[in-house]
């Protein structure tokens, strides 16, 4: 059977670092990039005798995420220990949730070529991150950095509802957008604050029995997720085609070679000996707390996109770009309150503002001008006080300095001349100097008209109101 | 009478009256440790400089009229399971040899704040796993009443030091009887508070859901005074109960008239030594004479306590002791080649046979395929044991029972028979599984002069009543005035 006769089945496990100031079970900072082992204390170092104390903010973030993904938030959830030995796991166990996670049975909508598709979320649980091992640090040594040990994570597990690599990437992007919108995660795949493992299997099309699955790790970009899943699908199909059997195993994606290799087989799989964490009582969440968190839930990316289309009459393309990040959408709405033509405003955002931000390498939160100032500039363009081209220069200056449009227009003399008398004087002067060209025009060579416009505008250093210049020239040339 | 023969409260009275200084009392302890500890071997580490500095500071406070509390200046010792900032803490294990903690356990901090000079660290069974102090990686402690015998365990060093008057009081921990049994073996008072009453922060964990620190003293009143300092809600321990601390001394002398004391029939099983049983029965009659009503009660699940304990405690221990891997602190097998060898050599050399046995038991109990049959079932039985107590406490105010079926045995007598060692904890384990408080008070001696203790068990957070019941008995007898012959 060719690949096209097989149906891939994919489920994703996402680990998202939570944007809390301090770690999940101690007061250490979660800041990224500190000197190794700087952000540590006896608790996250796993010293003898110390005990974990839950950071309540983590629970708040987990509930927020659960509600956004339409999960059931469990009134009681239980902490467990996952036991295994590794140097970057200071206690020899990870505190996580196992039997009873905080959230279950959610869903997330994604876009596919066939339309919207609902992906079920099986569970969301809280846990602590491990530290980092640095191998081959020199002298054959391995070093351990425990700054990350105890950073709070949410593990978000999907049902195996995804059917190809593109759907998997769509799901991840949609999930990331939700987490970033909620302010619980920074969505950074490079730094590993948003990590993904994929469970992949294949079955003959039409079958309702899933094949043996493999777990893929080290997928730290959307591109690698797509490549690794596609590679894994064809690898499994090859195995089956050649009469073999897919073995349950964990495979590591090799970024450089573009292949995955086996990391451990089922036989080597850990027995994590989960049991309830005796140092932490079960977590009880009241209905009041869940409702309070629900009230503070922001509008989510999909809803916002839909609203931008409906409320502002924007094309989906524009709305998608404007709502990709919450601060940009917020800034757009602040401007739209003060400037009525949303489509024109969107054009300025997509054409000019995003370019300026990209050039400067900054984000909309660092923009120096206010929505009022932008509305003022766009109004000036509409009224002909300044040309659209000059307006772009004004915006660039506003972007650099935060000064108002009127100040910049006045200072740089960018205001258009709309005084009929002043323009007429220049038109007369140009016509007087170019009697030969007038002859040609009157003889029927109409393209000479453009020559006259150019001459007038040059004489006026580009500030003549183009509409008035045209009108006067036509009148004088006797059209 | 020597200064070290005083009880904590007697010394405190003299300190308050200015008749003796804390430095004098501390020096008296240090001299006594110097003289008798070579025979007793209660101390793993004496902190002479630290204790004297604290004593000087205490004297200064007393002189200035600003004592930190009623026990300011009374020197005590600590089981070597409590972290002490800047002072080596080993849990009686090679794996922590040379480990100097960067922090004090909460209860150590509370003692320091209350002004008690800390004389040093006391011997124990390795990681508190044992009933005779013989699993200490360093040396066994000897019973001051007969140095050929065990002082019990795991807080055997604490009990022996108190009985030998090397310290005025001590802290122990009790996971399955580790405060009460050594107290019974040494003619001292030991109290295991309600689980959650005293903070576990900074106490090296054996079995987290059972461990509980508590006071070990020569008298009931001393125990009440020491518990008064220790019983505090601690936000650093999520299992610490946010319960107000009563005045443990207020009702000490109120007697037992009108109280109903349950006598659990399962605690008088066959196999108890006749002299031990006779002492305990005599104590029960004494309570009747003092006006209490004895009620025959049943705790039907008692027979499962031993099996339950030896699944739950080792399971938790197997996880708690995973951190001793040679990576960050303590022993490290420097000759190891590769990670796996670092782990296996460090742990092979660092842990003694009893600790290894319990790690293996616990690992097995938690393993895939066995979890339901062992750990999960044990948790269910634990609930039944707890319900036994809840039910019986609707009927009676407290329970009176033996601590140990035997008197202190010879060192070396049971080391090769771990099962018979485990069986001796049969009367102390249910209390930990249920989380209720338990107390051991001296109730007599065998003909050979070996101490026997009486156990009093009560409702959760009813420590004040246990102390009152114990005090009623103590007032009628002079057992605590009898001094161990060292």
Interface residues (C-beta under 8 A of the other chain):
Chain A: X42 X45 X46 X47 X48 X49 X50 X51 X52 X53 X54 X81 X83 X85 X87 X90 X91 X92 X93 X142 X144 X271 X273 X274 X275 X278 X279 X280 X281
Chain B: X82 X83 X89 X91 X96 X99 X101 X102 X103 X105 X200 X201 X202 X203 X204 X205 X207 X208 X209 X235 X236 X237 X238 X239 X315 X316 X318 X319 X321 X322 X323 X324 X325 X327 X328 X329 X339 X343 X363 X366 X367 X368 X371 X375
